[in-house]
């Protein structure tokens, strides 16, 4: 029964993680800082993935989600991921 609940919970968590629509994150332009919204969105997305990995007992590795950030939002995503991971790590 416990494994069933874990599997259902994991499925629910995964289904709630919808990738951002194309164009939601600002494109990577050398020398141009990302917008505050793009940084906030990247941080929040990283937080969700970090939290999920911690709850599932995975090792921390934000780079496995490189489809969710670009070179201008990488630092914000990494900060969010580590924040979520550390807060929910058992």
GROMACS elastic network, one bead per residue, 0.5 to 0.9 nm:
[ bonds ]
;  ai    aj funct       b0    kb
    1     4     6  0.50467   500
    1     5     6  0.63578   500
    1     6     6  0.87220   500
    2     5     6  0.52053   500
    2     6     6  0.62744   500
    2     7     6  0.86602   500
    3     6     6  0.50030   500
    3     7     6  0.60658   500
    3     8     6  0.85498   500
    4     7     6  0.51003   500
    4     8     6  0.61500   500
    4     9     6  0.85382   500
    5     8     6  0.50663   500
    5     9     6  0.60015   500
    5    10     6  0.84695   500
    6     9     6  0.50706   500
    6    10     6  0.60368   500
    6    11     6  0.85096   500
    7    10     6  0.51294   500
    7    11     6  0.61274   500
    7    12     6  0.86001   500
    8    11     6  0.51054   500
    8    12     6  0.61809   500
    8    13     6  0.86578   500
    9    12     6  0.50912   500
    9    13     6  0.61632   500
    9    14     6  0.85635   500
   10    13     6  0.51024   500
   10    14     6  0.60594   500
   10    15     6  0.84806   500
   10    52     6  0.85349   500
   10    56     6  0.78298   500
   11    14     6  0.51430   500
   11    15     6  0.60207   500
   11    16     6  0.86262   500
   12    15     6  0.51568   500
   12    16     6  0.63281   500
   13    16     6  0.52890   500
   13    17     6  0.67516   500
   13    52     6  0.73811   500
   14    17     6  0.53801   500
   14    18     6  0.82279   500
   14    52     6  0.83136   500
   15    18     6  0.70138   500
   17    45     6  0.84805   500
   17    48     6  0.76870   500
   17    49     6  0.81399   500
   18    21     6  0.86831   500
   19    22     6  0.88816   500
   19    45     6  0.86183   500
   19    67     6  0.87701   500
   19    68     6  0.71135   500
   20    23     6  0.80939   500
   20    24     6  0.60947   500
   20    25     6  0.76999   500
   20    45     6  0.87312   500
   20    68     6  0.74076   500
   21    24     6  0.55852   500
   21    25     6  0.83625   500
   22    25     6  0.75041   500
   23    26     6  0.65104   500
   23    27     6  0.74964   500
   24    27     6  0.89459   500
   24    38     6  0.75347   500
   24    41     6  0.85555   500
   25    28     6  0.89573   500
   25    34     6  0.86046   500
   25    35     6  0.88903   500
   25    37     6  0.83660   500
   25    38     6  0.52771   500
   25    39     6  0.83543   500
   25    41     6  0.75921   500
   25    42     6  0.77085   500
   25    68     6  0.86432   500
   25    69     6  0.76305   500
   25    70     6  0.81409   500
   25    73     6  0.81011   500
   26    29     6  0.86139   500
   26    34     6  0.64368   500
   26    35     6  0.72369   500
   26    37     6  0.89640   500
   26    38     6  0.60853   500
   26    70     6  0.84397   500
   26    72     6  0.81009   500
   26    73     6  0.83688   500
   27    34     6  0.82304   500
   27    70     6  0.73908   500
   27    71     6  0.87447   500
   27    72     6  0.78742   500
   28    32     6  0.78523   500
   28    33     6  0.87515   500
   28    34     6  0.79352   500
   28    70     6  0.62507   500
   28    71     6  0.59809   500
   28    72     6  0.56582   500
   28    73     6  0.83433   500
   29    32     6  0.55310   500
   29    33     6  0.79809   500
   29    34     6  0.86091   500
   29    71     6  0.85797   500
   29    72     6  0.76846   500
   30    33     6  0.82656   500
   30    71     6  0.88760   500
   30    72     6  0.83807   500
   32    72     6  0.80974   500
   33    36     6  0.89599   500
   33    72     6  0.66338   500
   33    73     6  0.89261   500
   34    37     6  0.81005   500
   34    38     6  0.60725   500
   34    39     6  0.64526   500
   34    72     6  0.57220   500
   34    73     6  0.67041   500
   35    38     6  0.51384   500
   35    39     6  0.63300   500
   35    40     6  0.85993   500
   36    39     6  0.51256   500
   36    40     6  0.60489   500
   36    41     6  0.84974   500
   37    40     6  0.50083   500
   37    41     6  0.59624   500
   37    42     6  0.84577   500
   38    41     6  0.51190   500
   38    42     6  0.60945   500
   38    43     6  0.85557   500
   38    72     6  0.88672   500
   38    73     6  0.69801   500
   38    76     6  0.89440   500
   39    42     6  0.51112   500
   39    43     6  0.60836   500
   39    44     6  0.85834   500
   39    72     6  0.82826   500
   39    73     6  0.57293   500
   39    74     6  0.87488   500
   39    75     6  0.85478   500
   39    76     6  0.56196   500
   39    77     6  0.76183   500
   40    43     6  0.50980   500
   40    44     6  0.61464   500
   40    45     6  0.85884   500
   40    76     6  0.73507   500
   40    77     6  0.86354   500
   41    44     6  0.51544   500
   41    45     6  0.61146   500
   41    46     6  0.85106   500
   41    73     6  0.89048   500
   41    76     6  0.85867   500
   41    77     6  0.82646   500
   42    45     6  0.51331   500
   42    46     6  0.60387   500
   42    47     6  0.84974   500
   42    68     6  0.74875   500
   42    69     6  0.64981   500
   42    73     6  0.60979   500
   42    74     6  0.76487   500
   42    75     6  0.86764   500
   42    76     6  0.58031   500
   42    78     6  0.84794   500
   42    80     6  0.74866   500
   43    46     6  0.50996   500
   43    47     6  0.60794   500
   43    48     6  0.87460   500
   43    73     6  0.82223   500
   43    74     6  0.89269   500
   43    75     6  0.83886   500
   43    78     6  0.72776   500
   43    79     6  0.64989   500
   43    81     6  0.71504   500
   44    48     6  0.63482   500
   44    49     6  0.88201   500
   44    76     6  0.86520   500
   44    77     6  0.74097   500
   44    80     6  0.60482   500
   44    81     6  0.81537   500
   45    48     6  0.52321   500
   45    49     6  0.64638   500
   45    50     6  0.86645   500
   45    68     6  0.76428   500
   45    69     6  0.89620   500
   45    77     6  0.67890   500
   45    80     6  0.72426   500
   45    81     6  0.76800   500
   46    49     6  0.51977   500
   46    50     6  0.60001   500
   46    51     6  0.84682   500
   46    62     6  0.74171   500
   46    65     6  0.84638   500
   46    68     6  0.82323   500
   46    69     6  0.87982   500
   46    76     6  0.78285   500
   46    78     6  0.63038   500
   46    79     6  0.73566   500
   46    82     6  0.77587   500
   46    83     6  0.84637   500
   46    84     6  0.75347   500
   47    50     6  0.50586   500
   47    51     6  0.59828   500
   47    52     6  0.84824   500
   47    77     6  0.75348   500
   47    78     6  0.84409   500
   47    79     6  0.78917   500
   47    82     6  0.70929   500
   47    83     6  0.62526   500
   47    85     6  0.72449   500
   48    51     6  0.52231   500
   48    52     6  0.61758   500
   48    53     6  0.86781   500
   48    80     6  0.79484   500
   48    81     6  0.70539   500
   48    84     6  0.65854   500
   48    85     6  0.86738   500
   49    52     6  0.50903   500
   49    53     6  0.61276   500
   49    54     6  0.86123   500
   49    62     6  0.78416   500
   49    65     6  0.81521   500
   49    80     6  0.86295   500
   49    81     6  0.61453   500
   49    84     6  0.75021   500
   49    85     6  0.79510   500
   50    53     6  0.51880   500
   50    54     6  0.61882   500
   50    55     6  0.86018   500
   50    60     6  0.71952   500
   50    61     6  0.83342   500
   50    62     6  0.72726   500
   50    78     6  0.89408   500
   50    80     6  0.73421   500
   50    82     6  0.60408   500
   50    83     6  0.72154   500
   50    86     6  0.79203   500
   50    87     6  0.89683   500
   50    88     6  0.82993   500
   51    54     6  0.52318   500
   51    55     6  0.61556   500
   51    56     6  0.85827   500
   51    81     6  0.72906   500
   51    82     6  0.84847   500
   51    83     6  0.81340   500
   51    86     6  0.78802   500
   51    87     6  0.74020   500
   51    88     6  0.57243   500
   51    89     6  0.77362   500
   52    55     6  0.51627   500
   52    56     6  0.61102   500
   52    57     6  0.86022   500
   52    58     6  0.86257   500
   52    84     6  0.81131   500
   52    85     6  0.76036   500
   52    88     6  0.83116   500
   53    56     6  0.51224   500
   53    57     6  0.61480   500
   53    58     6  0.50696   500
   53    59     6  0.70949   500
   53    60     6  0.68592   500
   53    61     6  0.86527   500
   53    84     6  0.88627   500
   53    85     6  0.67518   500
   53    88     6  0.88813   500
   53    89     6  0.85418   500
   54    57     6  0.51067   500
   54    58     6  0.59103   500
   54    59     6  0.74224   500
   54    60     6  0.73472   500
   54    84     6  0.78604   500
   54    85     6  0.51024   500
   54    86     6  0.74859   500
   54    87     6  0.84344   500
   54    88     6  0.57293   500
   54    90     6  0.71864   500
   55    58     6  0.77356   500
   55    85     6  0.81587   500
   55    88     6  0.62912   500
   55    89     6  0.64748   500
   55    90     6  0.72923   500
   57    89     6  0.77305   500
   57    90     6  0.79014   500
   58    61     6  0.85821   500
   60    81     6  0.83936   500
   60    82     6  0.76157   500
   60    85     6  0.70039   500
   61    64     6  0.60328   500
   61    65     6  0.82451   500
   61    81     6  0.85019   500
   61    82     6  0.87736   500
   62    65     6  0.57812   500
   62    66     6  0.75061   500
   62    77     6  0.78727   500
   62    78     6  0.61110   500
   62    81     6  0.62164   500
   62    82     6  0.78051   500
   63    66     6  0.53107   500
   63    67     6  0.89510   500
   63    78     6  0.81499   500
   64    67     6  0.82896   500
   65    68     6  0.58057   500
   65    69     6  0.76973   500
   66    69     6  0.56940   500
   66    70     6  0.73764   500
   66    74     6  0.83081   500
   67    70     6  0.76597   500
   68    74     6  0.87795   500
   68    77     6  0.81732   500
   69    72     6  0.78036   500
   69    73     6  0.55511   500
   69    74     6  0.54588   500
   69    75     6  0.89326   500
   69    76     6  0.87717   500
   69    77     6  0.66204   500
   70    73     6  0.53469   500
   70    74     6  0.56304   500
   71    74     6  0.53098   500
   71    75     6  0.81067   500
   72    75     6  0.74757   500
   72    76     6  0.84843   500
   73    76     6  0.53898   500
   73    77     6  0.61530   500
   73    78     6  0.86211   500
   74    77     6  0.51305   500
   74    78     6  0.60564   500
   74    79     6  0.86043   500
   75    78     6  0.50593   500
   75    79     6  0.61220   500
   75    80     6  0.85689   500
   76    79     6  0.51451   500
   76    80     6  0.61695   500
   76    81     6  0.85349   500
   77    80     6  0.51357   500
   77    81     6  0.60228   500
   77    82     6  0.86211   500
   78    81     6  0.50210   500
   78    82     6  0.61267   500
   78    83     6  0.84326   500
   79    82     6  0.53076   500
   79    83     6  0.60272   500
   79    84     6  0.86163   500
   80    83     6  0.50362   500
   80    84     6  0.61336   500
   80    85     6  0.84248   500
   81    84     6  0.52894   500
   81    85     6  0.59919   500
   81    86     6  0.85454   500
   82    86     6  0.59025   500
   82    87     6  0.83564   500
   83    86     6  0.53979   500
   83    87     6  0.61358   500
   83    88     6  0.87157   500
   84    87     6  0.52644   500
   84    88     6  0.62679   500
   84    89     6  0.83468   500
   85    88     6  0.55158   500
   85    89     6  0.57486   500
   86    89     6  0.52288   500
   86    90     6  0.87373   500
   87    90     6  0.86930   500
